[in-house]
Amino acid sequence: MSTYETAQTQYIIIKGVKYAYRHFGLTTGIPLFSHMHFRGTMDHWDPAFINPLAARRPILLLDSAGVGRSEGEIPTTYTGWAQIVIDFIDALGLRQVDLFGFSMGGCAAQMIALDAPAGLIRRLILAGTIPSAGEGVIPRTDLTPFNKLRLARTKEEHLEAFLFSFFAPSEKSQAAGRESFARIHSARSNRADYVDINLARRQGRAFVNFQDLAQAKEGSYNRFHELKMPVLIANGSDDVLLPTPNSYLMWQKLANANAQLHLFPDSGHGFLYQYAAQFTKLINDFLDDEHLSSLASRL
C-alpha cells in the first residue's frame, strides 16, 4: 500500500489545464478526496493525519489551478474551486467519492457538495471552516492570525504563523503544533513551496467574495437544506481564524442531513493535527457504513 510519503505525483489535463494529483492508500473502496487550506499544496498535509485514513481507503489529493505543481489560474470564487474538483473527479471516471475540506478547502467542499451531480458526494466532512455570509455567521474580527499566514515567506515565519494561527496558546497545544510542522516538512523530499504571496491574493479574494452578502446567491448559506448526505463537522474549541461558533451554525442549518458536530478541547484551527489519532478514528467511523448505521439506530 502506498502512503503519503511514497505516493507518486501524477498529472492529468482537464479543459486544457495540466493538474498534479496523487492517488494512494488502499486500491479498493470509495476514495476520499481532501481539499487543502489557504496557501497549502499537496505537500502540506500532516502524515499523522492522512496516513491513518489511507490505511482504510483510497486517498485523492489535488493541487488546484495555480497551486503547487498545477498550471492555470487560481479562481477568485469557491464555485470556481469547486468546479475544478468536480471536473477532476469526472476526468478520473469516478462515480462516487467521499469529500473532506479543511479551512478554505472546507468552503470549497461546501460548494462541491452543492454543485456536484446528484450522488457523486457520498459523505461530507467539514473541518475548521465557515459558511458563506448570512445571518449569524461570525466573521474574523482580528486579522492578525490570517495576516501572519498570508505574509509568511521563510520557514521560520511559516512556523510562527502556523503555531499562532492553528494552535491554542497552551504549552500542550503549542508542542503539538511544533511536532506537526516537523512532520509536514520532513514527510516528502522535493516539496513544493507554499502558494506565492502574490498568487495567494486570489485565494483571499475568493474568501472575501464568499463572505460578501451581495454575492449570497453564489454561496452556501442559503443552500444548506439541499445537502442530504451524512455530514461531519469538526473544529477546535477556539478557532481564531474561522471562529468555532460557525461550526455550530452549520450543524444547525443542516436540517436534511444526518449531521454530526465534534469540537476538540484546548485547540484551534489545527485541531485535526493536534488530535490526529482521535480525529482520524472519528472520520474512519463516520465513513464506515456499518458504524454509521449503528449510530443512527441509537439516536
C-alpha positions in Angstrom: 0.0 0.0 0.0 1.4 3.4 -0.9 1.4 6.1 1.8 1.5 9.9 1.8 5.3 9.8 1.8 5.7 7.3 -1.1 2.8 8.4 -3.3 3.8 9.3 -6.8 2.8 12.6 -8.4 0.6 12.1 -11.4 -0.7 14.6 -14.0 -3.9 15.0 -15.9 -5.1 17.6 -18.4 -8.6 18.9 -17.9 -10.0 21.6 -20.2 -6.5 22.4 -21.4 -5.0 22.8 -18.0 -2.4 20.4 -16.5 -3.1 19.4 -12.9 -0.9 17.5 -10.5 -2.5 14.9 -8.2 -1.8 11.9 -6.0 -3.8 8.7 -5.6 -2.7 6.4 -2.8 -3.7 4.2 0.1 -6.0 1.2 -0.5 -6.7 0.3 -4.1 -10.4 -0.6 -3.4 -13.2 1.3 -1.8 -14.7 4.7 -2.2 -12.0 7.3 -2.5 -11.7 10.2 0.0 -10.9 13.5 -1.8 -9.2 16.0 0.5 -9.2 19.8 -0.2 -6.3 21.8 1.2 -6.2 25.1 3.2 -5.0 28.6 2.2 -1.6 28.7 0.6 -1.2 24.9 1.1 -0.3 22.3 -1.5 -0.4 18.5 -1.7 2.9 18.7 0.2 1.4 20.4 3.3 -0.7 17.6 4.8 0.4 16.1 8.1 1.1 12.4 7.5 -0.1 11.6 11.1 -3.5 12.7 9.8 -3.6 11.5 6.2 -1.9 8.0 6.6 -4.4 6.5 9.0 -7.1 7.5 6.5 -5.2 5.9 3.6 -4.9 2.7 5.6 -8.7 2.3 5.3 -9.5 3.7 1.8 -8.0 5.3 -1.3 -7.0 8.9 -0.9 -7.1 11.6 -3.6 -5.1 14.8 -3.3 -5.0 17.6 -5.9 -3.1 20.8 -6.5 -5.9 23.0 -7.7 -5.3 25.5 -10.5 -2.3 27.8 -9.9 -1.3 25.8 -6.8 1.8 23.8 -6.3 2.7 21.7 -9.4 -0.5 22.6 -11.3 -0.9 25.1 -14.1 -3.7 27.5 -14.6 -5.0 30.5 -12.6 -6.5 30.4 -9.1 -10.2 31.1 -9.3 -11.5 34.0 -7.2 -14.7 32.2 -6.2 -15.2 28.9 -4.3 -17.7 28.0 -7.0 -14.7 28.1 -9.4 -12.6 26.0 -7.0 -15.5 23.5 -6.7 -15.9 23.1 -10.5 -12.2 22.2 -10.8 -12.7 19.3 -8.4 -15.9 18.2 -10.0 -14.2 18.1 -13.4 -11.3 16.3 -11.9 -13.4 13.5 -10.4 -15.3 13.2 -13.7 -12.0 13.0 -15.6 -10.9 10.1 -13.4 -14.1 8.3 -14.2 -15.2 8.0 -10.6 -18.9 7.6 -9.9 -18.7 8.5 -6.2 -16.3 9.9 -3.6 -16.3 11.0 0.0 -15.2 14.6 0.5 -13.1 16.3 3.1 -12.4 20.0 3.2 -10.2 21.9 5.6 -10.4 25.7 6.2 -10.7 27.4 2.8 -10.8 23.9 1.4 -13.9 23.4 3.5 -15.5 26.4 1.9 -14.8 24.9 -1.4 -16.0 21.5 -0.2 -19.4 23.0 0.6 -19.8 24.2 -2.9 -18.5 20.9 -4.4 -21.2 19.1 -2.4 -23.9 21.6 -3.5 -22.9 21.8 -7.2 -21.8 18.2 -7.9 -24.1 15.8 -9.8 -26.6 14.0 -7.6 -25.0 11.1 -5.8 -21.4 12.0 -6.6 -20.6 13.0 -3.0 -21.5 10.2 -0.6 -20.4 11.8 2.6 -19.0 15.2 3.5 -16.5 16.3 6.2 -16.0 20.0 7.0 -13.1 20.8 9.3 -12.3 24.3 10.7 -14.4 26.1 8.1 -17.2 28.6 7.8 -20.4 29.0 5.7 -20.8 31.9 3.3 -22.2 35.2 4.5 -25.6 35.1 6.3 -27.4 35.8 9.5 -25.5 34.5 12.5 -22.2 34.0 10.7 -19.3 35.3 12.8 -16.6 36.8 10.7 -12.9 37.2 11.8 -12.6 40.3 14.0 -8.8 40.1 14.4 -6.9 39.7 11.1 -3.6 39.1 12.8 -3.7 35.3 12.5 -4.7 35.4 8.9 -2.1 38.1 8.0 0.7 36.0 9.6 -0.2 33.2 7.3 -0.7 35.5 4.3 2.7 37.2 4.7 5.0 34.3 5.8 7.9 33.8 3.4 10.7 31.9 5.3 10.3 28.5 7.0 10.7 30.3 10.4 7.9 32.7 9.5 5.7 29.8 8.4 6.3 28.0 11.7 5.5 31.2 13.7 2.3 31.7 11.7 1.3 28.0 12.0 1.7 28.0 15.8 0.0 31.3 16.3 -2.9 30.7 13.9 -3.6 27.0 14.1 -2.9 26.1 17.7 -4.0 27.2 21.2 -1.5 29.2 23.4 -1.3 26.3 25.9 2.1 24.5 26.2 0.4 21.2 25.2 -1.2 22.7 22.0 2.0 24.6 21.0 4.1 21.4 21.4 1.6 19.5 19.2 1.9 22.3 16.6 5.7 22.0 16.5 5.5 18.3 16.1 3.0 18.6 13.3 5.1 21.2 11.5 8.1 19.0 11.7 6.2 16.0 10.3 4.8 18.1 7.4 8.1 19.5 6.4 10.0 16.2 6.6 7.5 13.8 5.1 8.4 14.3 1.5 11.6 15.3 -0.4 11.5 17.8 -3.2 8.5 19.5 -1.6 6.5 22.2 -3.4 6.6 25.6 -1.6 3.6 27.3 -0.2 1.5 29.3 -2.7 3.3 32.5 -3.5 2.2 35.6 -1.6 1.1 37.4 -4.7 -0.9 34.4 -6.0 -2.4 33.9 -2.6 -4.2 37.2 -3.0 -6.5 35.4 -5.4 -7.3 32.8 -2.8 -8.0 35.6 -0.3 -10.3 37.2 -2.9 -12.3 34.0 -3.1 -12.9 34.2 0.7 -13.9 37.9 0.5 -16.4 37.0 -2.2 -17.7 34.1 -0.2 -18.3 36.5 2.8 -20.0 39.2 0.7 -23.7 39.4 1.3 -24.2 40.9 -2.2 -23.0 37.6 -3.6 -25.1 35.4 -1.3 -26.7 33.6 -4.2 -23.2 32.2 -5.1 -22.6 30.9 -1.6 -23.6 28.0 0.6 -25.5 29.7 3.4 -29.0 29.6 1.8 -28.4 26.2 0.3 -27.5 24.0 3.3 -31.0 22.5 3.2 -30.0 20.9 -0.2 -27.4 18.7 1.5 -28.9 15.3 2.3 -25.8 13.2 2.6 -24.3 12.5 6.1 -22.1 15.4 7.2 -19.4 15.5 9.8 -18.4 19.0 11.1 -15.4 19.4 13.4 -13.3 22.1 14.8 -11.1 23.1 17.7 -12.6 24.7 20.8 -11.2 28.2 19.9 -10.5 28.7 16.2 -9.1 32.2 15.8 -9.1 32.0 12.0 -12.6 30.9 11.3 -14.5 31.3 14.6 -15.7 28.0 16.2 -19.4 29.1 16.6 -19.7 29.0 12.8 -19.3 25.2 13.0 -22.3 25.0 15.3 -24.2 27.3 13.0 -23.5 25.0 10.0 -24.7 22.0 12.1 -27.9 23.8 12.9 -28.6 24.6 9.3 -28.1 21.0 8.0 -31.8 20.2 8.6 -31.9 17.5 6.0 -28.6 15.8 6.6 -27.6 13.3 9.2 -25.1 15.8 10.7 -22.7 15.4 13.5 -20.7 18.1 15.3 -17.5 17.5 17.2 -15.3 20.1 19.0 -11.9 19.2 20.4 -10.6 20.8 23.7 -7.7 23.2 24.1 -7.2 23.5 20.4 -7.8 25.8 17.4 -7.8 25.7 13.6 -5.2 22.9 13.5 -7.1 20.5 15.8 -7.0 17.8 13.1 -3.2 17.6 13.5 -3.2 18.1 17.3 -5.7 15.3 17.7 -4.8 13.4 14.6 -5.4 9.9 16.1 -8.7 10.8 17.6 -10.0 12.7 14.6 -8.9 10.1 12.0 -10.7 7.4 14.1 -13.8 9.7 14.1 -13.6 10.1 10.3 -13.0 6.4 9.7 -16.0 5.5 11.8 -18.1 8.2 10.0 -17.2 6.8 6.6 -17.9 3.2 7.7 -21.5 2.2 6.7 -21.9 -0.3 9.5 -20.8 2.1 12.2 -22.9 4.9 10.9 -26.0 2.7 10.7 -25.4 1.5 14.3 -25.1 5.1 15.5 -28.3 6.2 13.7 -30.2 3.3 15.3 -29.3 4.5 18.8 -30.5 8.1 18.2 
